[in-house]
Amino acid sequence: MMAKLSGFERWWLNAWPHRWHVRRFVPKLLKACPEPFRGEVLEVGAGSGWSSRRILDTFPQVELTATDVDPRSIGSFEKLRGQYGQRLIFKQANLMKLPFDRGAFDVVLAIHVLHYAYDLRGGIRQFIRVVRPGGLLGLSDVNPKYQRGPFSNLFSASSMPTRKLLEEMLIEEGCEILSSHGELHYYIWARKPYPITPGS
């Protein structure tokens, strides 16, 4: 299960401050990718599609599957399909039950979405399941120490994962941390392990 968006958050997803943040943060996250950013990419928790646009505009070699639990996102992505065609697919889905086969994607992105997960480790395991062996996980969120004061009640959250906690969980699940940066808005790039073959 996931925390439900508040009315303020629904407004925020299309407000200019959020769009301005997306224009600044998403390219920074993607440029920090330790390998060429290409192939079949899954974006979990894509909201109204502002980050999806940045991904597709910046990387023409990417085919993007975007998901969000909110059925209102469907309308936004129907409009975007007219612009990006077959490069963009949208599926309504909960991050805790991703409707994809094992190893279906080269890259999985979760941009400021993990704090909605009631079961943080379960969410990470879903991401690991659907990325191919050797594939990349790009995770970002907000440092919980900054989520205080009068504005903290405007944003719903089930968990507030720190960068250190996510790193520890990824390592415990067998992933290799490739890059980890940021204070207020942090990001982590990790690699899913290749299967161990007998005699290797």
C-alpha positions in Angstrom: 0.0 0.0 0.0 0.9 3.6 -0.4 0.1 6.9 1.2 -2.6 8.9 -0.7 -1.8 12.3 -2.2 -3.3 15.2 -0.3 -5.2 17.9 -2.2 -2.2 20.2 -1.9 0.0 17.6 -3.5 -2.3 17.2 -6.5 -2.1 20.9 -7.0 1.6 20.9 -6.5 2.3 18.4 -9.2 1.2 20.9 -11.9 2.3 24.1 -10.1 5.2 26.1 -11.6 7.5 25.7 -8.6 7.3 21.9 -9.0 7.9 22.1 -12.7 10.9 24.4 -12.2 12.3 21.9 -9.7 11.8 19.1 -12.2 13.6 21.1 -14.9 16.6 21.5 -12.6 16.7 18.3 -10.6 15.9 15.6 -13.2 18.7 16.4 -15.7 21.1 16.5 -12.7 20.0 13.1 -11.7 20.2 11.7 -15.2 23.6 13.2 -15.9 24.9 11.5 -12.8 24.0 8.1 -14.2 27.3 6.2 -14.2 26.6 4.6 -17.6 25.0 5.7 -20.9 21.3 6.4 -20.1 19.5 4.4 -22.8 17.3 1.4 -23.5 13.9 0.5 -21.9 13.3 2.7 -18.8 10.6 2.4 -16.2 9.7 5.6 -14.3 7.7 4.7 -11.1 5.4 7.4 -9.7 5.5 9.6 -12.7 2.7 11.9 -11.5 1.5 14.4 -14.2 4.4 13.6 -16.5 6.7 16.6 -16.1 9.8 14.4 -15.3 8.8 12.0 -18.1 9.0 14.9 -20.6 12.5 15.8 -19.4 13.6 12.2 -19.8 12.2 11.8 -23.3 13.4 15.3 -24.5 16.9 14.8 -23.2 17.5 11.2 -24.2 15.9 10.4 -27.7 17.3 6.9 -27.5 15.1 6.0 -24.5 11.8 4.2 -24.6 9.9 5.1 -21.4 7.2 3.2 -19.5 5.7 5.5 -16.9 3.5 4.4 -14.0 1.5 6.1 -11.3 -1.1 4.9 -8.9 -3.4 7.9 -9.4 -6.0 7.3 -12.2 -6.0 11.0 -12.9 -2.5 10.6 -14.4 -4.0 8.7 -17.4 -5.4 11.9 -19.0 -2.0 13.7 -18.8 -0.2 10.8 -20.4 -2.8 10.4 -23.2 -1.9 13.9 -24.2 1.8 13.2 -24.1 1.4 10.1 -26.3 0.5 12.5 -29.1 3.9 14.1 -28.7 6.1 11.1 -28.1 4.2 8.3 -29.8 5.6 4.7 -29.3 8.5 6.0 -27.1 6.0 6.5 -24.2 3.8 3.9 -22.5 1.7 4.6 -19.4 0.3 2.1 -17.0 -1.6 2.8 -13.8 0.1 0.8 -11.1 1.0 0.7 -7.5 4.8 0.7 -6.9 4.3 -2.2 -4.4 2.8 -4.4 -7.2 4.4 -3.5 -10.5 2.7 -5.4 -13.4 5.8 -6.2 -15.3 7.9 -9.4 -15.9 11.1 -10.0 -14.1 14.1 -8.3 -15.8 11.8 -6.2 -18.1 13.8 -2.9 -18.0 17.3 -1.6 -18.4 16.8 1.2 -15.9 14.3 1.8 -13.1 13.7 5.4 -11.9 11.9 6.4 -8.7 12.0 10.2 -8.4 10.7 11.4 -5.0 8.3 8.5 -4.7 9.7 6.1 -2.1 8.4 8.1 0.9 4.9 7.0 -0.2 5.6 3.3 0.4 4.4 1.7 3.6 6.9 -1.1 3.0 10.1 0.5 1.8 12.0 -2.7 1.4 9.1 -4.3 -0.5 9.2 -1.3 -2.9 12.9 -1.7 -3.5 12.5 -5.4 -4.1 9.9 -4.6 -6.8 12.3 -2.3 -8.5 15.1 -4.9 -8.4 12.7 -7.6 -9.7 11.7 -5.7 -12.8 15.2 -4.5 -13.8 17.5 -6.8 -15.7 20.6 -8.3 -14.2 23.3 -5.7 -14.4 20.6 -3.0 -14.9 20.5 0.3 -13.0 18.3 1.8 -10.3 18.1 5.5 -10.0 16.4 6.5 -6.7 15.9 10.0 -5.3 14.0 11.5 -2.4 14.0 14.3 0.2 16.1 14.2 3.3 13.6 13.8 6.2 15.5 16.3 8.4 14.2 19.1 6.1 10.6 17.9 6.3 9.7 19.9 9.3 7.7 23.1 10.2 4.3 24.2 8.9 4.8 22.8 5.4 5.5 19.2 6.5 1.7 18.6 7.0 1.0 19.5 3.4 2.8 16.4 2.0 1.7 12.9 2.8 4.4 10.3 3.6 4.4 6.7 4.8 8.1 6.6 5.4 10.9 9.2 5.2 13.9 7.3 3.9 17.4 8.8 4.4 20.0 8.3 1.8 22.0 6.1 4.2 19.0 3.9 4.9 18.3 3.3 1.1 22.0 2.6 0.5 22.0 0.0 3.3 18.8 -1.7 2.0 20.2 -1.8 -1.6 23.4 -3.4 -0.4 21.5 -5.9 1.7 19.5 -6.8 -1.4 22.8 -7.5 -3.3 23.0 -4.3 -5.2 26.2 -2.3 -5.8 26.1 1.4 -5.0 27.7 3.3 -8.0 26.9 6.9 -7.0 25.3 8.6 -4.0 25.0 12.4 -3.6 22.9 15.3 -2.3 21.7 16.7 0.9 18.2 18.2 0.7 17.3 16.4 -2.5 19.5 13.3 -2.7 20.0 10.6 -5.3 21.5 7.1 -5.5 22.5 5.1 -8.6 22.9 1.3 -7.9 23.4 -1.8 -10.1 21.4 -5.0 -9.8 23.8 -7.9 -9.5 24.4 -10.4 -12.3 23.5 -14.0 -11.4 26.3 -16.1 -10.0 27.0 -19.0 -12.4 28.6 -22.2 -11.1 32.4 -22.1 -11.3 32.6 -18.4 -11.6 
